[in-house]
Amino acid sequence: MTPRRLDPDANSASDGVGREARSDCAFCRIVAEEESAEIVLANEAVVGFLDRRPVFKGHVLLVPREHVETLPELPDRLIDPLFGAARLLAAALPAAYQAQGTFVAMNNVVSQSVKHLHIHVVPRTKGDGLRGFFWPRTTYAPGEMREYADRLRSLLADESAGRDDAPVA
């Protein structure tokens, strides 16, 4: 497989990478509000929502609004918005869920269950049982997913009040 040549000026939909929303992509449908999700962060560039099959409750998936499949294909203009939002979530999750820290990860092609670039931001506590890259999954009780989303949305709104780059959910 020949890697795609990275061009820092290739930042538009005409750069050879399909960026338009795709109806066959679950994350594009969430971004377009065609599929329901507990959105905790949204701005013009990215959307963050709770994973339906979280490693731990409060596990957020952060995606660019544009359909981009892998990190090497991410246009330069989306690097700061995507990773800035990941940093914001990594700071907010411990406070929202009484966690000690976070696990932040991204798969590219291998183990990428949805072919839309996404960053996992997972709350962590020492002794929580996560070992290496084995990600056991859990489920939310009815109504619990919304409670987790509400807690994080509230904290993010408080922390970003008055900022120009404040997330909207």
C-alpha positions as CSV (number, residue, x, y, z in Angstrom):
1,M,0.0,0.0,0.0
2,T,1.4,3.4,-1.0
3,P,0.9,6.1,1.5
4,R,-1.1,9.1,0.4
5,R,1.2,12.1,-0.1
6,L,0.5,14.7,2.6
7,D,0.0,18.2,1.3
8,P,-0.5,20.8,4.0
9,D,-2.3,23.0,1.5
10,A,-4.8,20.3,0.5
11,N,-7.5,21.6,2.8
12,S,-10.6,21.5,0.7
13,A,-13.0,18.9,-0.5
14,S,-11.2,18.8,-3.8
15,D,-8.0,17.4,-2.2
16,G,-8.8,13.9,-3.3
17,V,-10.3,12.7,-0.1
18,G,-14.1,12.4,0.1
19,R,-15.2,14.8,2.8
20,E,-18.9,15.1,2.1
21,A,-21.2,13.3,4.6
22,R,-21.8,9.7,3.7
23,S,-25.1,8.1,4.2
24,D,-23.3,4.7,4.9
25,C,-21.3,6.3,7.8
26,A,-22.9,6.1,11.2
27,F,-20.9,9.0,12.4
28,C,-21.9,11.2,9.5
29,R,-25.5,10.4,10.3
30,I,-24.9,11.5,13.9
31,V,-23.2,14.7,12.8
32,A,-26.2,15.4,10.4
33,E,-28.6,14.6,13.3
34,E,-30.1,11.8,11.2
35,E,-29.2,9.3,14.0
36,S,-29.7,9.9,17.7
37,A,-26.7,10.3,20.0
38,E,-25.9,11.9,23.3
39,I,-23.9,14.9,22.0
40,V,-21.7,16.5,24.7
41,L,-19.7,18.9,22.5
42,A,-20.3,20.4,19.1
43,N,-18.9,23.3,17.1
44,E,-18.4,24.1,13.5
45,A,-15.6,21.6,13.1
46,V,-16.2,18.7,15.5
47,V,-18.9,16.7,17.4
48,G,-18.3,14.7,20.6
49,F,-20.9,12.1,21.7
50,L,-21.1,9.3,24.2
51,D,-20.1,5.9,22.9
52,R,-23.1,3.5,22.9
53,R,-20.7,0.6,24.0
54,P,-18.4,2.4,26.3
55,V,-15.2,1.0,27.8
56,F,-16.3,2.9,30.9
57,K,-19.3,5.1,31.4
58,G,-18.7,8.6,30.1
59,H,-16.5,7.3,27.2
60,V,-16.7,10.0,24.5
61,L,-16.1,9.7,20.7
62,L,-14.9,12.9,19.1
63,V,-15.2,13.2,15.3
64,P,-14.6,15.9,12.7
65,R,-17.9,17.0,11.1
66,E,-16.3,16.3,7.6
67,H,-16.0,12.7,6.6
68,V,-12.3,11.9,7.0
69,E,-11.4,8.3,7.5
70,T,-7.9,8.3,9.0
71,L,-5.5,10.7,10.7
72,P,-3.1,11.0,7.7
73,E,-6.1,12.3,5.7
74,L,-7.1,14.9,8.2
75,P,-6.7,18.4,6.6
76,D,-4.3,20.7,8.5
77,R,-7.2,23.2,9.1
78,L,-8.9,20.6,11.3
79,I,-5.9,19.6,13.4
80,D,-6.3,22.4,16.0
81,P,-10.1,22.1,16.3
82,L,-10.0,18.3,16.7
83,F,-7.1,18.1,19.1
84,G,-8.2,21.2,21.0
85,A,-11.5,19.6,21.6
86,A,-9.8,16.3,22.6
87,R,-7.7,18.3,25.1
88,L,-10.8,20.0,26.5
89,L,-12.6,16.6,26.9
90,A,-9.5,15.1,28.6
91,A,-9.6,17.9,31.1
92,A,-13.3,17.8,31.7
93,L,-14.0,14.0,32.0
94,P,-12.2,13.5,35.4
95,A,-14.2,16.4,37.0
96,A,-17.5,15.2,35.4
97,Y,-17.1,11.6,36.5
98,Q,-14.8,11.7,39.6
99,A,-12.1,10.0,37.6
100,Q,-8.4,10.3,38.2
101,G,-7.5,10.8,34.5
102,T,-8.3,9.8,30.9
103,F,-7.3,7.4,28.2
104,V,-7.1,9.1,24.8
105,A,-6.8,6.9,21.7
106,M,-7.4,6.7,18.0
107,N,-7.3,3.7,15.6
108,N,-6.3,4.1,12.0
109,V,-7.7,1.3,9.7
110,V,-6.9,-1.6,12.0
111,S,-9.5,-1.9,14.8
112,Q,-11.4,1.1,13.4
113,S,-14.9,-0.1,13.7
114,V,-16.4,3.0,12.0
115,K,-14.5,4.3,9.0
116,H,-14.7,7.9,10.1
117,L,-11.8,9.4,12.1
118,H,-12.6,9.4,15.8
119,I,-10.8,10.0,19.0
120,H,-11.8,8.0,22.1
121,V,-11.6,9.9,25.4
122,V,-12.3,7.5,28.2
123,P,-12.4,8.4,32.0
124,R,-9.9,6.3,34.0
125,T,-9.4,5.5,37.7
126,K,-6.5,3.6,39.1
127,G,-7.5,0.0,39.5
128,D,-10.4,0.2,37.0
129,G,-9.4,-3.0,35.4
130,L,-8.3,-1.7,31.9
131,R,-5.1,-3.5,30.9
132,G,-3.1,-2.8,27.8
133,F,-5.2,-2.5,24.7
134,F,-8.0,-5.0,25.7
135,W,-11.1,-2.8,25.9
136,P,-13.9,-4.6,27.7
137,R,-17.3,-3.0,27.1
138,T,-20.2,-2.1,29.3
139,T,-23.7,-0.8,28.8
140,Y,-25.8,2.0,30.2
141,A,-29.0,1.4,32.2
142,P,-32.1,3.0,30.7
143,G,-31.8,6.8,31.1
144,E,-28.2,6.6,32.4
145,M,-26.6,7.6,29.1
146,R,-28.5,10.9,29.2
147,E,-27.4,11.5,32.8
148,Y,-23.8,11.0,31.9
149,A,-24.1,13.3,28.9
150,D,-25.9,15.9,30.9
151,R,-23.1,15.9,33.5
152,L,-20.4,16.4,30.9
153,R,-22.4,19.0,28.9
154,S,-23.0,21.0,32.1
155,L,-19.3,21.0,33.0
156,L,-18.2,21.9,29.5
157,A,-20.6,24.8,29.4
158,D,-19.4,26.1,32.7
159,E,-15.7,25.9,31.7
160,S,-16.1,27.5,28.3
161,A,-18.6,30.3,29.2
162,G,-17.6,33.4,27.4
163,R,-14.9,31.9,25.2
164,D,-15.1,32.4,21.5
165,D,-14.4,28.7,20.8
166,A,-17.0,27.5,23.3
167,P,-18.5,24.1,22.4
168,V,-22.3,24.0,21.7
169,A,-24.2,20.9,22.5
